[in-house]
Amino acid sequence: EFRPSIIGISALWCTLQHLFPQTSDTYIAYIMRLLNQSQKDDIIKCHELMQRQTSFWCENQRHCPLSPTTVLLNTSTRIYDG
């Protein structure tokens, strides 16, 4: 559903929130300035999905996933960048 770059930025956002909770919003704001509104919307949707899924995993498993991208489905999708 999401392009690899969207997943990567969303995973970076999750990681920054975990490692640098006080300043993660500043880092993400710098990155978001480079993107158009459609990309920003996709990143926000993907990030929210990652947060929900990671929270679900951590509540229902003995350990949390190694990476935020672990919670996404591993299906191949065709992406057209035209």
N, CA, C and O of each residue as an XYZ file, in Angstrom:
328
protein
N       0.811     -1.192      0.000
C       0.000      0.000      0.000
C       0.861      1.266      0.000
O       0.489      2.268     -0.610
N       2.006      1.224      0.679
C       2.882      2.396      0.747
C       4.168      2.155     -0.037
O       4.675      1.035     -0.104
N       4.674      3.213     -0.616
C       5.950      3.137     -1.326
C       7.068      2.874     -0.322
O       6.948      3.247      0.845
N       8.159      2.234     -0.762
C       9.279      1.948      0.146
C       9.841      3.194      0.827
O      10.232      3.137      1.993
N       9.887      4.308      0.119
C      10.410      5.534      0.733
C       9.505      6.020      1.862
O       9.994      6.549      2.860
N       8.211      5.848      1.718
C       7.252      6.237      2.761
C       7.442      5.351      3.982
O       7.429      5.836      5.113
N       7.618      4.061      3.759
C       7.849      3.126      4.864
C       9.156      3.465      5.567
O       9.231      3.438      6.795
N      10.183      3.784      4.789
C      11.481      4.128      5.379
C      11.416      5.368      6.254
O      11.960      5.380      7.359
N      10.754      6.412      5.770
C      10.646      7.638      6.562
C       9.791      7.395      7.804
O      10.092      7.917      8.877
N       8.731      6.609      7.661
C       7.883      6.295      8.814
C       8.650      5.496      9.860
O       8.503      5.731     11.059
N       9.463      4.557      9.407
C      10.293      3.778     10.335
C      11.317      4.675     11.023
O      11.574      4.531     12.219
N      11.897      5.598     10.265
C      12.833      6.559     10.855
C      12.130      7.393     11.920
O      12.691      7.639     12.988
N      10.918      7.823     11.638
C      10.132      8.606     12.583
C       9.911      7.824     13.877
O      10.096      8.362     14.968
N       9.515      6.553     13.757
C       9.321      5.703     14.946
C      10.618      5.569     15.741
O      10.617      5.652     16.969
N      11.709      5.366     15.035
C      13.005      5.202     15.694
C      13.426      6.480     16.407
O      13.906      6.432     17.540
N      13.249      7.619     15.750
C      13.588      8.896     16.383
C      12.747      9.133     17.633
O      13.251      9.629     18.641
N      11.462      8.777     17.565
C      10.607      8.940     18.742
C      11.089      8.079     19.899
O      10.991      8.470     21.062
N      11.605      6.917     19.571
C      12.095      6.008     20.606
C      13.431      6.487     21.176
O      13.623      6.484     22.392
N      14.348      6.894     20.308
C      15.691      7.274     20.747
C      15.794      8.709     21.259
O      16.525      8.983     22.210
N      15.063      9.614     20.629
C      15.146     11.038     20.970
C      13.744     11.628     21.132
O      13.342     12.473     20.331
N      13.003     11.208     22.135
C      11.604     11.645     22.248
C      11.429     13.161     22.354
O      10.417     13.694     21.899
N      12.378     13.848     22.933
C      12.248     15.300     23.113
C      12.430     16.083     21.816
O      11.869     17.168     21.669
N      13.204     15.549     20.875
C      13.535     16.305     19.662
C      13.086     15.637     18.368
O      13.371     16.155     17.288
N      12.399     14.512     18.445
C      12.026     13.787     17.229
C      11.144     14.624     16.310
O      11.274     14.533     15.089
N      10.250     15.437     16.869
C       9.378     16.258     16.026
C      10.169     17.264     15.192
O       9.802     17.559     14.055
N      11.240     17.781     15.751
C      12.080     18.732     15.020
C      12.736     18.057     13.827
O      12.759     18.613     12.729
N      13.271     16.854     14.042
C      13.915     16.120     12.950
C      12.915     15.807     11.837
O      13.212     15.995     10.658
N      11.747     15.335     12.214
C      10.738     14.986     11.218
C      10.253     16.231     10.474
O       9.982     16.166      9.275
N      10.144     17.345     11.161
C       9.719     18.590     10.506
C      10.695     18.977      9.397
O      10.274     19.434      8.334
N      11.991     18.798      9.636
C      12.989     19.092      8.601
C      12.785     18.199      7.382
O      12.856     18.665      6.245
N      12.533     16.924      7.621
C      12.331     15.977      6.517
C      11.046     16.305      5.763
O      11.026     16.292      4.532
N       9.979     16.596      6.494
C       8.676     16.849      5.873
C       8.694     18.086      4.971
O       7.903     18.173      4.032
N       9.570     19.025      5.239
C       9.665     20.228      4.401
C      10.031     19.889      2.959
O       9.721     20.647      2.041
N      10.683     18.762      2.764
C      11.145     18.371      1.433
C      10.059     17.692      0.601
O      10.252     17.455     -0.591
N       8.929     17.378      1.214
C       7.918     16.544      0.570
C       6.675     17.339      0.195
O       6.385     18.384      0.778
N       5.944     16.820     -0.798
C       4.668     17.451     -1.144
C       3.572     16.946     -0.199
O       3.802     16.022      0.580
N       2.393     17.546     -0.267
C       1.329     17.232      0.690
C       0.877     15.776      0.595
O       0.586     15.155      1.617
N       0.817     15.232     -0.604
C       0.403     13.841     -0.780
C       1.370     12.887     -0.075
O       0.946     11.940      0.587
N       2.662     13.144     -0.223
C       3.668     12.313      0.444
C       3.570     12.460      1.959
O       3.688     11.476      2.688
N       3.356     13.682      2.432
C       3.204     13.907      3.873
C       2.012     13.129      4.417
O       2.093     12.511      5.479
N       0.903     13.165      3.679
C      -0.296     12.438      4.108
C      -0.025     10.942      4.195
O      -0.445     10.285      5.147
N       0.682     10.402      3.195
C       1.020      8.974      3.201
C       1.933      8.625      4.374
O       1.758      7.584      5.008
N       2.903      9.485      4.663
C       3.814      9.230      5.779
C       3.047      9.223      7.096
O       3.282      8.366      7.948
N       2.141     10.162      7.264
C       1.356     10.214      8.500
C       0.499      8.963      8.644
O       0.427      8.393      9.732
N      -0.154      8.524      7.567
C      -0.969      7.303      7.607
C      -0.109      6.087      7.942
O      -0.476      5.273      8.789
N       1.027      5.971      7.276
C       1.922      4.834      7.500
C       2.464      4.852      8.925
O       2.539      3.812      9.578
N       2.838      6.028      9.400
C       3.368      6.155     10.759
C       2.322      5.753     11.793
O       2.635      5.051     12.755
N       1.088      6.192     11.600
C       0.013      5.822     12.524
C      -0.207      4.314     12.521
O      -0.424      3.714     13.574
N      -0.152      3.701     11.340
C      -0.293      2.248     11.239
C       0.841      1.547     11.978
O       0.604      0.595     12.721
N       2.060      2.010     11.778
C       3.208      1.415     12.469
C       3.062      1.537     13.982
O       3.359      0.591     14.712
N       2.612      2.681     14.453
C       2.447      2.869     15.893
C       1.383      1.931     16.452
O       1.586      1.314     17.498
N       0.251      1.821     15.760
C      -0.818      0.917     16.223
C      -0.346     -0.528     16.242
O      -0.559     -1.248     17.217
N       0.298     -0.948     15.154
C       0.734     -2.336     15.056
C       1.839     -2.647     16.058
O       1.840     -3.720     16.662
N       2.771     -1.730     16.241
C       3.846     -1.946     17.205
C       3.276     -2.021     18.611
O       3.701     -2.860     19.406
N       2.323     -1.158     18.926
C       1.675     -1.173     20.235
C       0.953     -2.500     20.450
O       1.046     -3.092     21.526
N       0.238     -2.966     19.434
C      -0.465     -4.242     19.521
C       0.514     -5.383     19.769
O       0.276     -6.237     20.624
N       1.619     -5.396     19.020
C       2.626     -6.444     19.178
C       3.186     -6.447     20.589
O       3.308     -7.500     21.216
N       3.526     -5.269     21.083
C       4.155     -5.172     22.401
C       3.199     -5.578     23.513
O       3.635     -6.097     24.540
N       1.910     -5.352     23.327
C       0.927     -5.735     24.334
C       0.652     -7.229     24.318
O       0.362     -7.812     25.363
N       0.737     -7.858     23.157
C       0.320     -9.245     23.013
C       1.462    -10.236     22.827
O       1.215    -11.429     22.650
N       2.665     -9.781     22.862
C       3.816    -10.657     22.704
C       4.776    -10.449     23.867
O       4.678     -9.459     24.592
N       5.683    -11.367     24.038
C       6.683    -11.224     25.092
C       7.765    -10.221     24.725
O       8.489     -9.739     25.597
N       7.876     -9.913     23.477
C       8.890     -8.958     23.023
C       8.310     -8.101     21.912
O       7.351     -8.490     21.246
N       8.889     -6.959     21.727
C       8.468     -6.059     20.657
C       9.228     -6.410     19.382
O      10.295     -7.019     19.453
N       8.702     -6.039     18.225
C       9.417     -6.315     16.975
C      10.756     -5.592     16.933
O      10.933     -4.547     17.560
N      11.690     -6.159     16.189
C      13.021     -5.576     16.067
C      13.010     -4.249     15.330
O      13.861     -3.391     15.567
N      12.061     -4.085     14.448
C      12.019     -2.894     13.611
C      10.565     -2.490     13.394
O       9.685     -3.350     13.368
N      10.301     -1.198     13.239
C       8.926     -0.793     12.935
C       8.402     -1.411     11.646
O       7.198     -1.632     11.517
N       9.285     -1.694     10.690
C       8.830     -2.275      9.432
C       8.442     -3.736      9.584
O       7.806     -4.293      8.690
N       8.807     -4.371     10.689
C       8.454     -5.764     10.933
C       6.951     -5.942     11.029
O       6.441     -7.022     10.729
N       6.237     -4.918     11.437
C       4.800     -5.039     11.639
C       4.005     -4.909     10.347
O       2.800     -5.163     10.344
N       4.643     -4.521      9.256
C       3.947     -4.380      7.985
C       3.884     -5.712      7.264
O       4.755     -6.566      7.430
N       2.851     -5.879      6.470
C       2.708     -7.109      5.701
C       3.831     -7.218      4.683
O       4.256     -6.218      4.104
N       4.303     -8.421      4.473
C       5.383     -8.673      3.526
C       4.802     -9.116      2.186
O       4.985    -10.264      1.781
N       4.119     -8.235      1.513
C       3.574     -8.560      0.206
C       4.232     -7.668     -0.827
O       4.547     -6.507     -0.566
N       4.428     -8.228     -1.987
C       5.050     -7.407     -3.022
C       3.968     -6.582     -3.706
O       2.856     -7.056     -3.938
N       4.308     -5.370     -4.016
C       3.375     -4.485     -4.707
C       4.084     -3.859     -5.889
O       5.297     -3.651     -5.878
N       3.313     -3.571     -6.886
C       3.866     -2.894     -8.053
C       3.740     -1.399     -7.825
O       2.674     -0.894     -7.472
N       4.830     -0.712     -8.028
C       4.842      0.728     -7.828
C       5.235      1.390     -9.134
O       6.265      1.077     -9.731
N       4.401      2.296     -9.554
C       4.675      3.027    -10.787
C       5.056      4.450    -10.427
O       4.256      5.191     -9.856
N       6.264      4.824    -10.757
C       6.731      6.192    -10.543
C       6.812      6.888    -11.888
O       7.889      6.999    -12.473
N       5.700      7.346    -12.367
C       5.700      7.930    -13.696
C       5.405      9.311    -13.678
O       5.367      9.948    -14.731
